Amino acid sequence: MSGTYQVRQAAGLHYILRMDQKGPAYQKPLAVNQMGALIWQMLQEGKEKDVIIEKLMSIYDVERFVLQEDMEVFLEQLRSTNFIDKDKE
């Protein structure tokens, strides 16, 4: 992850914002749900995917394979919007 990011909450949604932007090359905030905000926070802390999945399983009543699939979709969304590097797992 390059840049400085923060998660902010407004109108019941969470937004990942790049805080170090200047000029017209503006990266739009990414709206995420509560789980997405939690995943983002743990990624920022450098936690591995397996650790994140275990934490999510302790919070949400969801099967491991569902969380793994959802997390892969979310990571691809982060990659495609340049919030994380393309080669980031």
Backbone as a chain_set.jsonl record, in Angstrom:
{"seq": "MSGTYQVRQAAGLHYILRMDQKGPAYQKPLAVNQMGALIWQMLQEGKEKDVIIEKLMSIYDVERFVLQEDMEVFLEQLRSTNFIDKDKE", "coords": {"N": [[0.845, -1.169, 0.0], [0.631, 2.083, -0.934], [0.977, 5.471, 0.047], [-0.984, 7.47, 2.327], [-3.618, 6.409, 4.204], [-6.964, 6.575, 5.513], [-9.762, 5.366, 7.354], [-12.968, 6.521, 7.295], [-16.168, 7.292, 8.694], [-19.394, 7.956, 7.527], [-22.752, 8.864, 7.253], [-23.642, 6.252, 7.809], [-21.987, 4.621, 6.315], [-18.71, 3.337, 5.575], [-15.676, 4.805, 4.533], [-12.752, 4.515, 2.634], [-10.118, 6.621, 2.523], [-7.668, 8.366, 0.693], [-5.185, 10.216, 2.09], [-3.001, 11.795, 1.423], [-3.152, 13.212, -0.967], [-2.626, 15.429, -3.705], [-3.44, 17.932, -6.009], [-4.824, 17.368, -9.371], [-4.909, 14.596, -9.868], [-6.798, 12.865, -8.485], [-7.755, 10.386, -6.196], [-10.642, 8.7, -5.809], [-12.662, 8.296, -2.852], [-13.243, 5.067, -1.403], [-16.124, 3.347, -0.876], [-17.04, 1.184, 1.701], [-18.317, -1.676, 3.529], [-18.89, -2.476, 7.031], [-17.378, -4.79, 7.559], [-15.513, -4.682, 5.478], [-14.156, -2.347, 6.206], [-12.959, -3.215, 8.557], [-11.316, -5.285, 7.589], [-9.613, -3.73, 5.984], [-8.368, -2.159, 7.963], [-6.931, -4.137, 9.361], [-5.243, -5.037, 7.316], [-3.713, -2.736, 6.977], [-2.345, -2.831, 9.349], [-0.622, -4.811, 8.802], [-1.355, -7.468, 9.003], [-1.639, -10.947, 8.197], [-3.527, -12.786, 5.685], [-4.711, -15.182, 6.707], [-4.806, -14.682, 9.454], [-6.518, -12.508, 9.494], [-8.859, -13.705, 8.509], [-9.39, -15.531, 10.605], [-9.925, -13.722, 12.699], [-12.21, -12.439, 11.672], [-13.947, -14.636, 11.62], [-14.301, -14.967, 14.33], [-15.887, -12.857, 14.935], [-18.074, -12.661, 13.156], [-20.791, -14.746, 12.129], [-20.02, -16.733, 10.006], [-19.048, -19.027, 7.481], [-15.718, -20.296, 6.957], [-14.849, -20.652, 4.227], [-16.573, -18.954, 2.873], [-15.866, -16.447, 3.89], [-13.225, -16.394, 2.96], [-13.607, -16.335, 0.165], [-15.082, -13.932, -0.06], [-13.183, -12.145, 0.911], [-11.172, -12.345, -1.03], [-12.511, -11.254, -3.236], [-12.86, -8.656, -2.269], [-10.154, -7.862, -1.97], [-9.402, -7.902, -4.651], [-11.001, -5.835, -5.562], [-9.782, -3.718, -4.195], [-7.281, -3.805, -5.431], [-7.967, -3.24, -8.137], [-8.838, -0.659, -7.972], [-6.624, 0.645, -7.245], [-5.945, 0.89, -4.538], [-4.423, -0.919, -3.231], [-1.307, -2.515, -4.077], [-0.948, -4.124, -7.237], [0.277, -6.632, -7.148], [-0.124, -7.466, -4.585], [-1.072, -9.832, -2.156]], "CA": [[0.0, 0.0, 0.0], [1.383, 3.324, -0.95], [0.141, 6.589, 0.457], [-1.539, 7.508, 3.669], [-5.054, 6.17, 4.114], [-7.746, 6.523, 6.735], [-11.152, 4.957, 7.208], [-13.892, 7.469, 7.914], [-17.556, 6.859, 8.641], [-20.36, 9.033, 7.287], [-24.073, 8.417, 6.788], [-23.77, 4.813, 7.965], [-21.023, 3.902, 5.485], [-17.288, 3.554, 5.835], [-14.967, 5.211, 3.328], [-11.295, 4.511, 2.683], [-9.691, 7.872, 1.901], [-6.234, 8.628, 0.589], [-5.045, 11.513, 2.755], [-1.835, 12.551, 0.97], [-3.36, 13.596, -2.359], [-2.514, 16.831, -4.094], [-3.632, 18.15, -7.434], [-5.975, 16.788, -10.083], [-4.902, 13.126, -9.918], [-7.54, 12.557, -7.263], [-8.248, 9.019, -6.029], [-11.933, 8.765, -5.13], [-12.826, 7.421, -1.685], [-13.873, 3.779, -1.665], [-17.144, 3.017, 0.12], [-16.987, -0.214, 2.13], [-19.157, -1.972, 4.685], [-18.159, -2.599, 8.287], [-16.381, -5.851, 7.427], [-14.462, -4.153, 4.616], [-13.366, -1.401, 7.003], [-12.162, -4.008, 9.494], [-10.266, -5.93, 6.794], [-8.658, -2.685, 5.615], [-7.6, -1.807, 9.159], [-5.983, -5.214, 9.65], [-4.233, -4.995, 6.26], [-2.839, -1.615, 7.308], [-1.523, -3.267, 10.472], [0.295, -5.83, 8.308], [-1.81, -8.817, 9.338], [-1.752, -11.907, 7.097], [-4.91, -13.148, 5.355], [-5.239, -16.198, 7.622], [-5.089, -14.018, 10.737], [-7.719, -11.692, 9.266], [-9.993, -14.639, 8.418], [-9.67, -16.02, 11.966], [-10.556, -12.619, 13.442], [-13.573, -12.275, 11.151], [-14.747, -15.775, 12.074], [-14.631, -14.777, 15.746], [-16.85, -11.752, 15.034], [-19.249, -12.921, 12.318], [-21.22, -16.138, 12.022], [-19.85, -17.022, 8.578], [-18.117, -20.122, 7.213], [-14.378, -19.896, 6.517], [-14.74, -20.557, 2.765], [-17.315, -17.762, 2.448], [-15.002, -15.311, 4.215], [-12.076, -16.416, 2.052], [-14.073, -15.861, -1.138], [-15.424, -12.511, 0.065], [-11.951, -11.385, 1.08], [-10.514, -12.303, -2.338], [-13.262, -10.275, -4.041], [-12.537, -7.339, -1.719], [-8.768, -7.556, -2.328], [-9.385, -7.572, -6.079], [-11.567, -4.486, -5.666], [-8.725, -2.799, -3.756], [-6.264, -3.773, -6.492], [-8.476, -2.616, -9.355], [-9.006, 0.772, -7.706], [-5.286, 1.125, -6.865], [-5.772, 1.099, -3.105], [-3.269, -1.752, -2.888], [-0.509, -2.877, -5.242], [-1.498, -5.227, -8.053], [0.873, -7.92, -6.767], [-0.413, -7.731, -3.165], [-1.951, -10.998, -1.94]], "C": [[0.889, 1.231, 0.0], [0.437, 4.455, -0.586], [-0.345, 6.438, 1.877], [-3.054, 7.414, 3.563], [-5.683, 6.209, 5.504], [-9.135, 5.999, 6.387], [-11.987, 5.968, 7.971], [-15.306, 6.936, 7.756], [-18.45, 8.074, 8.461], [-21.638, 8.41, 6.744], [-24.199, 6.892, 6.794], [-22.838, 3.977, 7.102], [-19.61, 4.217, 5.94], [-16.638, 3.891, 4.5], [-13.465, 5.115, 3.582], [-10.851, 5.722, 1.88], [-8.176, 7.94, 1.832], [-6.007, 10.054, 1.058], [-3.907, 12.366, 2.207], [-1.942, 13.008, -0.484], [-3.205, 15.094, -2.556], [-2.76, 16.908, -5.586], [-4.76, 17.346, -8.046], [-5.991, 15.262, -10.165], [-5.539, 12.57, -8.658], [-8.022, 11.105, -7.273], [-9.53, 9.093, -5.2], [-11.946, 7.876, -3.891], [-13.541, 6.134, -2.1], [-14.85, 3.487, -0.534], [-17.08, 1.522, 0.421], [-17.95, -0.415, 3.298], [-18.272, -2.137, 5.924], [-17.069, -3.669, 8.204], [-15.219, -5.38, 6.558], [-13.561, -3.186, 5.364], [-12.456, -2.14, 7.971], [-11.019, -4.728, 8.765], [-9.194, -4.912, 6.436], [-7.761, -2.331, 6.793], [-6.54, -2.871, 9.45], [-4.9, -5.312, 8.575], [-3.226, -3.883, 6.542], [-1.885, -1.969, 8.45], [-0.539, -4.365, 10.067], [-0.109, -7.257, 8.615], [-1.945, -9.668, 8.064], [-3.216, -12.291, 6.893], [-5.495, -14.163, 6.333], [-5.599, -15.611, 8.981], [-6.363, -13.191, 10.617], [-8.954, -12.585, 9.22], [-10.369, -15.15, 9.803], [-10.384, -14.95, 12.793], [-11.997, -12.43, 12.986], [-14.483, -13.412, 11.585], [-15.145, -15.634, 13.538], [-15.692, -13.686, 15.944], [-18.172, -12.088, 14.341], [-19.538, -14.412, 12.246], [-21.226, -16.522, 10.541], [-18.818, -18.14, 8.439], [-16.794, -19.589, 6.666], [-14.329, -19.692, 5.0], [-15.477, -19.335, 2.229], [-16.474, -16.514, 2.713], [-13.802, -15.248, 3.278], [-12.465, -15.884, 0.676], [-14.376, -14.368, -1.103], [-14.171, -11.652, 0.18], [-11.191, -11.283, -0.24], [-11.193, -11.29, -3.257], [-12.916, -8.864, -3.576], [-11.109, -6.936, -2.083], [-8.655, -7.203, -3.809], [-9.972, -6.184, -6.318], [-10.527, -3.441, -5.26], [-7.63, -2.678, -4.809], [-6.748, -2.978, -7.701], [-8.695, -1.112, -9.197], [-7.721, 1.417, -7.185], [-5.146, 1.507, -5.394], [-4.675, 0.204, -2.549], [-2.559, -2.1, -4.196], [-1.114, -4.077, -5.942], [-0.956, -6.58, -7.636], [0.638, -8.29, -5.31], [-1.383, -8.897, -3.056], [-3.227, -10.625, -1.276]], "O": [[1.78, 1.382, 0.836], [-0.757, 4.399, -0.877], [-0.141, 5.415, 2.53], [-3.693, 8.24, 2.91], [-5.042, 5.923, 6.515], [-9.615, 6.169, 5.267], [-11.741, 6.235, 9.147], [-15.606, 6.218, 6.803], [-18.294, 9.086, 9.144], [-21.598, 7.535, 5.88], [-24.796, 6.312, 5.886], [-22.892, 2.748, 7.15], [-19.355, 5.225, 6.598], [-17.001, 3.334, 3.464], [-12.967, 5.573, 4.611], [-11.168, 5.839, 0.696], [-7.486, 7.611, 2.796], [-6.568, 10.994, 0.495], [-3.851, 13.56, 2.501], [-0.925, 13.172, -1.157], [-3.589, 15.905, -1.713], [-2.329, 16.035, -6.339], [-5.551, 16.721, -7.34], [-7.026, 14.692, -10.509], [-4.889, 11.888, -7.867], [-8.626, 10.653, -8.246], [-9.507, 9.497, -4.037], [-11.313, 6.82, -3.877], [-14.343, 6.129, -3.034], [-14.454, 3.39, 0.627], [-17.068, 0.697, -0.492], [-18.347, 0.54, 3.966], [-17.056, -1.957, 5.86], [-15.966, -3.477, 8.716], [-14.061, -5.654, 6.874], [-12.343, -3.198, 5.182], [-11.312, -1.738, 8.183], [-9.893, -4.776, 9.261], [-8.002, -5.191, 6.566], [-6.544, -2.218, 6.645], [-5.391, -2.546, 9.749], [-3.755, -5.636, 8.888], [-2.022, -4.072, 6.366], [-0.762, -1.469, 8.51], [0.279, -4.801, 10.877], [0.711, -8.169, 8.501], [-2.317, -9.168, 7.002], [-4.04, -12.146, 7.796], [-6.646, -14.028, 6.748], [-6.595, -16.008, 9.587], [-7.189, -13.175, 11.529], [-9.978, -12.263, 9.823], [-11.552, -15.197, 10.141], [-11.341, -15.251, 13.506], [-12.9, -12.278, 13.809], [-15.657, -13.191, 11.884], [-16.2, -16.12, 13.946], [-16.317, -13.608, 17.002], [-19.249, -11.83, 14.878], [-18.624, -15.234, 12.298], [-22.278, -16.623, 9.91], [-17.839, -18.193, 9.185], [-16.76, -18.557, 5.996], [-13.824, -18.671, 4.533], [-15.053, -18.744, 1.236], [-16.381, -15.63, 1.862], [-13.406, -14.164, 2.85], [-11.742, -15.078, 0.09], [-13.98, -13.626, -2.002], [-14.105, -10.561, -0.386], [-10.622, -10.234, -0.539], [-10.519, -10.552, -3.975], [-12.704, -7.974, -4.399], [-10.873, -5.79, -2.465], [-7.897, -6.306, -4.178], [-9.494, -5.444, -7.178], [-10.404, -2.401, -5.906], [-7.112, -1.588, -5.054], [-6.018, -2.138, -8.228], [-8.731, -0.381, -10.186], [-7.719, 2.567, -6.745], [-4.321, 2.352, -5.045], [-4.068, 0.518, -1.525], [-3.136, -1.994, -5.278], [-1.72, -4.941, -5.308], [-1.657, -7.584, -7.758], [1.141, -9.311, -4.842], [-2.387, -8.952, -3.766], [-4.069, -11.488, -1.026]]}, "num_chains": 1, "name": "protein.A"}
